[in-house]
Amino acid sequence: MEVSSLTTVHSFRVDWDQKLERFVGTIPGVESLMIAGKYPSVVMTELVRAAWLLKAIEILDEVLERRA
């Protein structure tokens, strides 16, 4: 399942992992991020939180670059 939002540049992907026997969520383009969970809704919630954190980091980087 892949979900995109108009309010973010990220898309979210949630798949069932046979080995882990868990749902695994990723944000395509962010290779270091993987969220595993028993329920897809929990994984999706955590992916949205991660996307907000990525956006906050991006904003902070822009602020710091302007100050330099």
KOLFI-985524 format. One line per field, with one value per residue (C-alpha): x, y, z; residue in one letter. Coordinates in Angstrom, 1 decimal. Example, Ala and Ser with C-alpha at 12.3 -4.5 7.8 and 13.67 -1.06 7.14 Angstrom:
2
c1: c(12.3/13.7) .
c2: c(-4.5/-1.1) .
c3: c(7.8/7.1) .
aa: c(A/S) .
***
This chain:
68
c1: c(0.0/1.4/-0.2/0.6/-0.6/-1.0/0.3/3.7/6.3/6.6/4.8/4.4/4.7/3.5/4.1/3.8/7.3/7.1/10.4/9.5/5.8/5.1/4.0/7.0/6.7/9.1/9.3/10.6/13.8/14.7/16.7/17.7/14.1/12.1/9.2/7.9/4.7/2.0/-0.8/-0.6/-2.4/0.3/3.0/1.3/0.9/4.6/5.5/3.5/5.3/8.6/7.6/6.8/10.2/12.0/10.1/11.1/14.8/14.5/13.1/15.8/18.5/17.1/17.1/20.7/21.9/20.3/22.2/25.5) .
c2: c(0.0/3.4/6.7/10.2/13.5/16.9/18.5/16.8/15.9/12.4/9.2/6.4/2.7/-0.1/-3.8/-7.1/-8.6/-12.4/-12.8/-10.3/-11.2/-7.5/-4.6/-2.5/1.1/3.2/6.7/6.2/8.2/8.0/4.8/4.9/4.9/1.8/1.3/-2.1/-2.9/-5.3/-3.1/-1.1/1.8/2.2/2.0/4.7/6.9/6.6/7.3/10.5/11.5/10.8/12.9/15.8/15.4/15.4/18.6/20.2/19.3/20.8/24.0/24.2/23.6/26.5/28.8/27.9/28.5/32.0/32.8/31.7) .
c3: c(0.0/-0.9/0.3/-0.8/0.7/-1.0/2.2/2.2/-0.4/1.1/0.2/2.6/1.9/4.2/3.4/5.2/5.9/6.0/7.9/10.6/10.6/11.0/8.8/7.7/6.8/4.8/3.2/-0.3/-0.7/3.0/3.0/6.7/7.9/8.6/11.0/11.9/13.8/14.4/13.0/9.7/11.3/14.0/11.4/9.3/12.3/13.0/9.4/9.5/12.7/11.0/8.0/10.3/12.0/8.6/7.7/11.0/10.4/6.9/8.3/11.0/8.4/6.3/9.4/10.3/6.7/6.7/9.9/8.5) .
aa: c(M/E/V/S/S/L/T/T/V/H/S/F/R/V/D/W/D/Q/K/L/E/R/F/V/G/T/I/P/G/V/E/S/L/M/I/A/G/K/Y/P/S/V/V/M/T/E/L/V/R/A/A/W/L/L/K/A/I/E/I/L/D/E/V/L/E/R/R/A) .
***
